[in-house]
Amino acid sequence: MVTGVLLFQAIACGVLSGIVASNKNRNPAGWGVLGFLFGLFGLSAVLVMEEVEPQEKEVSGRRSSRQSGAQEFNPDKHEKKCPDCAEYIKIEARVCKHCGREFSDEEVKRQVDERRKSVKVDQGGSEGKTGSRGRREA
């Protein structure tokens, strides 16, 4: 009798852990096994875990995911090198946050347009390797 109750609890915790993990975009099989083996501890662990973004939508911070097909130009993912202090700043920046150099509106617009064109051209073939800050690596 006790064995049956414990087995039912283990299965229930495993199934519930898998369902909750799936809803949080995590591995339901792995969390289901943890829920089965550790019961309420496994279930409570998956309940307190934060939800993760699906891999195909993962574009957080400075990481860029390259998806096949058309991809919109996002200026926040591209940076330029300040000619005065050699630090990298966002391509749309009008003032360097490191040295205070000011860029004219025309200069910023030209740089954004050039980068947008180069991204569109590169999308036809390979976009090339870019570093975490939008710089080309050799």
N, C-alpha and C positions, 0 to 999 in steps of 0.2 A: 504494500500500500504506500509506504513512504517512498519507495523507489519510483513508483509511478508518478507521484506528486513532484518529486525532484526532476524527473525526466520531462514532465509536462512544463515545469518552470523553465528548464534549460531550453527547451524548444521554443517556448513563447518568448523568452528573452532574446534568443537568437534571431527569430523572425522579426520581432520588433526592432532590434538593433539594425538589421538589414534594411528595413523599411525607412527608419529614420536616417540612416547613412545615405541611402539612395536619394532621399529628399534634400539632403545637404550636399549633393554632388560628390559624395565620397564612395569608396568601394563597398558595395553592399555585401558581397560575399565575405570579405575579410572581417568586416564589422559583425556580420552574422555569426561567424565562427567565434569571434571574441565574446559576443553576447551569449552564445551557447556554452562556452567554456567557463566564463566568469560570471554568468547570471546577471544579477542586478548591477554589479560593478561595471560590466561591459556596457550594459544599457545606459547607465548614468553617464559613462564616459562619452558615449556617442551623443547623448543629449546636450552635454555642455560644449561639445566641439562647435566651432564656428563653421558657417557655410562657406564653401569655396566656389569660385567662379568656374564654370565649365571650361575645359581646355580650349575649345574653339573660340571662346570669347575672351580668353585671357590676354588682356592688354593693360595691365596695371603698371603704374609707375613708369619706368623707362624701358621695361621689357617690351619687345614688339613681337607679335606672333604673325608670321607671314602665311596668309591663307591663299589658297589658289583662287584665281578669278580676280575680278576687279576689286581694288582696294582704294579707299579714299585717302587723300593726302591729309595727314594730321600734323600741323605745324608744331604741336607740343612734343612730337617725337624727334624733331630735328633741331640741331644746334649749330651755331657758328662759332668761330674762334675770333675773339676780340683782337684786332691788330695791335692794340697798345699793350695789353697785359698778357696776351696769349692764353687767357682762360676761356672755357667754353660757356656760352650763354644760349638761351633759347633764340631760335632764329627770328622770332617776332619782337625781340627785345629792342627797345629804342634807347636804353641806357644800360651800359655794362654795370652789373651789380658789384663787380670787383674793383674797377678803377674809375668808374663814373663817365667813361667816354660816351658821348651822345652820337647816335646814328640818325640821319635824316629820314623822314618818312619815305622819300623816294628810294633811298638806299635799302631800307628794310623791305619795301614792296618788291624791289628788284631781286633781292636775295630770296624772298619767299617764292616768287615766280620761277626763278632759276631752279630752286630745289624741287618745286612742284613738277616742272617739266622733266627734270632728271629722273624723278621717281616714276612718272608716267612712261618715260622711255625705257627705264630699267624693268618695268613690269612686263613688258613684252618678252624679255629674256629673263636673265637672272638679275636680281636686284643687287647682287654683290654682297660681300660680308660687311656689315656695319657693326661698330662697337656698341657698347651699352649707352653711349652718349650720342649716337647718330653719326659718328666719324667713320670714315672708311679705314679699314685695316688692310695691311699688305698681306 
